[in-house]
Amino acid sequence: MGKKLLLAALTAMLGLTLAGTASAAAQPGYVALGDSYASGVGTRTYFDTTCDRSVYAYSELLASRLGLALNLQACSGAKTADVLAKQVGALSTSTKYVTVSVGGNDIGFSSVIEKCALPLYDCTGDINKAVGLIASTLTGALDTVYTQIHTRAPSAKVVVVGYPRLFNGVACNALARISPTEEGQLNAAADTLDNAIKGRATAHGFTFADPRTAFTGHAVCDKVEWLNGLSNPVSESYHPNRDGHVGFANLLQPLL
């Protein structure tokens, strides 16, 4: 009798294990591609310090909410060439969902902001140079990335994620000497970048997620910031904080 009970218990446990395995395998595959805005830089906690990937990244939040099997490929500092060389290999014909955020590093946007923060330095020329790269090189590079995504994951729902405006026109940090004029120029550059990304995403049949409206009222220096200002370490600066990634997740969830 004891052996029969033990056998029954083991059989039940095995059934539960197999059911759990089958359930995990049945989760739709979600691949998150891109740069630091997608990897989770700004959240200050990372499980992979090589790429600064965080459990607080919007892709992690979405996977938890929607029951998706996440493959987080996004990496801090990634450009379009890095997405092609190191990330799109994770895609397959079984991939159901893809998010991708890339382009800011191709035009050197973060380095431009660093220059704008220098005292007694006019960064207008640097901003204009970055904006010029959008038309001259970035749009073509985005086309290459988007083509690869479609080729490798032809059945996937693809959402291309844009960048928020960082500033509200108020200079509130004494150490980051970005003037209201420069803030306006940087926001205008972000608009140009987003419009270019949207144009290429739409041309490839992808959905564009525009965060600018969602982040309005949550810029650097706003009462409730979703974006870090000048931070320590500096790498955390001008990236979405944990609240910002929640904001991204809320924006993206109905689009997936």
N, C-alpha and C positions, 0 to 999 in steps of 0.2 A: 504494500500500500504506500509506504514511504517512497519507494522508487518511482511509483506511478505519479505521485504528487510532484516529486522532483522533476520528472520528465515533462510533466505538464507545465511546470513553472519555467523550465528552460525553453520549452517550445513557445510559450507566451512571450518571454523576453526576446527570443530570436525574432518572433513576428514583429515586435515593437521596433527592434533595431532595423530590420529590413524595411519596415514602413517609414521610419525616420530617414533612412538612406534614400528611399524612393522619393520621399517628399522633398529632400534637399536637391536631388537630381532634377526634380520637376520644376524647380524655380527658374523663371526666365533669366537668360543671361544678359547682364548689363555691363558694358565696358565704358569706363570713364576716361577720356583722353584729354590731354592738354597741359597747361602750365601751372604756375603757382596758385592762380585763382581757383583752379580745379583740385589741386592736390591738398589744399587746406592751409597754406601759409597764412599766418595771421591769427590762427586759433591757439598758438603757443603750446600745443601738445602734439607730438608726432610719434608714430609707431615705426616709421621708416625715415631716418634722418638723412639718408642719401638723397631722397627726393622730397623730403618734408611732407610726407603723407600723413593725414590726420583722421582719426575716427570722427572728428567734428566736421569734416568736409561735406559739402552738400550731397555728394554722391553716396556717402555712407548713410546719411539721413534718409535719402530717397530709397536706398536698398532696404533699409529697415522698415520704412513705412509701407512699401509696395511689395515686400516679399521677393526681392530680386537677388540673384546670385551675382554679386559685384566683383568685377576685376578692375581695380583702381590702378590705371597706368599713368595717370597724370603726374608730372614731375616738375618741381621748382626749376625755373630757368629755361624750360623747354621752348624751343622755336618750332616752326613748321617742319624744318628738316629733322628735328629730334622726334617729332610725332611720327614721321614717316620711317625713320630708321629704328626707333626703339619701342614704339607703342602700337602701331596698327597691326602688328603681328598677332596681337591678342584677339583680333576680330575673326569671325568665321561665319559660315552660312547659318549657323544656329544662334548667332547673336540676335537678341530681340530688341535691345535698346542701346543707344549710344548717345553720350553727351560729349561735346568737345569745346574747349575754350582755348584758343591759341591766336596769336597775332601781335599781342602787345610787346613781346620780347623781340620780334622780328624788326620792329621799328625803334627799339631801344627806349621804350617809354619810361621804364623805371630809372634808367640812367639820366634821362632828361629831367625827371622830377628831382633827382639828387642834385643836379646842377642848379635847378630853380631854387633849391633850399639854401644855396650858398649866399652868404652876405655880400651885398654890393655887386651882384652878378645879374646881368640881364639875360635871361634864358630864351628870349623870343626867337633868336636864330636857331637854337637847338630844337625848339618846338616845331618851327617851320620845316626844318630838315626831316624830323620824324614824320610829319604829315606828308611830306613829299614822297617818302618811301612807301606810303600806303598805295598810291596809284602806280608807282614805278616798279615795285617788286612784290608787295604783299598780296595783292589780289591774285596774281598768277600762282603764288605759292599756296594760297588757300584753295584755289581750284585743284591743284595737285593733291592736296590732303583730302579734300572732299571726294574726289574721284576714287582715291584708294579706299576710303571708307565704304563707298557704295559698292565697289568691286568686291571687297572682302566680306561685306555684310549686306548683301542686296535686299534682304527682307527686314532689316532692322528699322525701327523708328529712330531717326537721328534728330537730335536737338542741338543746335549750335548756340552757344552761350556767349552773350556780349559782355561788355565791361560797363560798370556804373561810372557816373561822374563822381569825382573824388571830393570836390570842394563846394562850399556854399557861398563863396565870395568874401568870407571873413577870415582874416589872418589871426589865429588864436594861439599859435605856438611860437614863443620867442626864439627857440632854437632853429626852427625851420622858417627861414626868411622868404617864404613864398608870398608875394604881394597879391592883393585882390585882383590886379590886372593879370598877373601870371596865372592865378587860379582860373580866371575866365578863359584864358588862352588854352590852358590844359583841359578844361571841360569841353571846349570847342574841338580840341584835337580828339578827345574821347568820342565825341559825336561823329566826327569824320571816320574814325576807326570803326565804330559800330555800324554806321551806314554802309561802309564798304563790306564788312563781314556779312551783314544782312543781305546785301545784294548778291554776293557769291553763294551764300547758303540757299537763298530762294531759287537761284538759277539751277542749283543741283537738286531741288525738290525737298530740301530739308526745312525744318521748322527753326525759326530764329527766336530765341528768348532774350528779350530786351529788358535789362534790369534797371534802366534809368528812372522810370516812373516809380518802381518799387522802392528804390533807394533815395528818392527825393524826401528830404527831411531827416535823412540818416547819414549825411556826409560827414567828413572830417569837420569838427568844430560844432556840429549840431548837438542838441541836447541829448538825443539818443543816437549815438554813433554806431553804425554798422561797419564802419571802416576805421582802421587804426590810423592815427596821425603818426608823427615822428615817434618811433618806439625804440626800445632797447631789448633785444638786439635790433639793429637797423633793418634787418631782413623782414621783420614783422610789419614795417611801416607801409602804409598805403595799400593794405590788403584787407579783405573782409575778416572781421572778427567772428566769434562763434554766432553772435546774433545775425551777422551778415550772411553766414552760410545757411542759417535757418531761413532767412529771407530768400536766398537763392532756391532753397529746396521748396519753399512755398510757391515760388514762381514757376518752377519746373514741373512740379508734381502733376498738375492738370495737363501738361503738354506731352507727357510720356504715355 
